[in-house]
Amino acid sequence: MNNTIIFLIAWLSMAVMGINIQLLTPINSDLKEVLNISYSMLGILMGIISLPGIFISTSIGSLADKIGRKYILATGLFLITIGNLCFPIFSNYNFALIGRILIGIGCATISVLVPGIISEYLPKEKIPQLMGIFNTAIPVGSILTLTFYYGITKNIGLFQSFYIPTILAVILAISYLFFPEKKEKSRIDKKDKKWIIPNAETIIPLSIVVLTANLASMAYVTLAPSYYEQLKISWQIRGTMLSASLWGAIIFAPIVGKILSKKNYAKIILIIGLVTQGIGLICIPFSQIPLFVSLILFCFGAGIIMTPIYVIIPKVLPQENINTAFGVIITSMMIGCLIGPYLAGQILDISNFTISFGITGIISILGIFACFAIKEK
């Protein structure tokens, strides 16, 4: 299979994941009315997609290291298909909830297994640059959904619109069935029955970095809407501001990939990303600092963090352990996504925006201590 086609399928898979994560956001008011549910039930429906990733990501990676990834990926994409079909077929909250859980399992499968495709099938010398481009997929899928999906539902119908991500997932699932076989099977000592983290001295610090970065990023998404509403910023401008981290990845991730293809600055870039994201968050509530300056800092920091992680893992691990490693990383990411909104809300309940943004910014900056522990050999 041609390298360009392999990369395109991998990129589109991550874009489909971004589409499914954001799918309910543009239509949440209409969905609430049609399903006759409360705001809290709507919140559960939107957020439960991240829950499976906490519990199954590492197991998916470990299984793929033993039997290969393509059939697991195809299964995950078919689960996304079934999950989206639950909406138009049943038009019922309970089945919609089941559907979102199935989509969450599929998205966890994609996020764990697809990054390893770049390192397994594509030229090693091009991996850093390709990873930079690869990291634009989820933001592009998310922004396209946030921008156009509401208009699509108005033209073809609310539940009928769910056929679009369904068709995309089916096409990708079939594509994976034609992937070449996994080159190497995992060689695990039969005497070692217990599960271990491969190259833990690298993967554990990277997991801490991912957890702190995503915790801070999701705290921003939680705090910013209320803060911008308080500032009387219009909805049109507010939407762009809320997607700052997504734009950061689109703009800066390819540049980071280009830099890493020439020089080994992965740890330095991680430190810069965590510090810049943290400073941007801390500065947001200070009226003395122009808001666009704070957002540019946050946007830049959030946008450069993931590419070095995707570059380091295939460099320090043998191919037969990469899926397990990505499983650990995605588990940490999902934990950060789950804790971030809750922590931000709790801090805001007992304090104010200045303290809330400040604490979450400091958490991001504290992630640099994990960077110093990363071993890249």
Secondary structure, 3 states (H helix, E strand, C coil): CCHHHHHHHHHHHHHHHHHHHHCCCCCHHHHHHHHCCCHHHHHHHHHHHHHHHHHHHHHHHHHHHHHCCHHHHHHHHHHHHHHHHHHHHHCCHHHHHHHHHHHHHHHHHHHHHHHHHHHHHCCHHHHHHHHHHHCCHHHHHHHHHHHHHHHHHHHHCCCHHHHHHHHHHHHHHHHHCCCCCCCCCCCCCCCCCCCCCCCHHHHHHHHHHHHHHHHHHHHHHHHHHHHHHHCCCCHHHHHHHHCHHHHHHHHHHHHHHHHHCCCCCHHHHHHHHHHHHHHHHHHCCCCCCCHHHHHHHHHHHHHHCHHHHHHHHHHHCCHHHHHHHHHHHHHHHHHHHHHHHHHHHHHHHHCCHHHHHHHHHHHHHHCHHHHCCCCCC
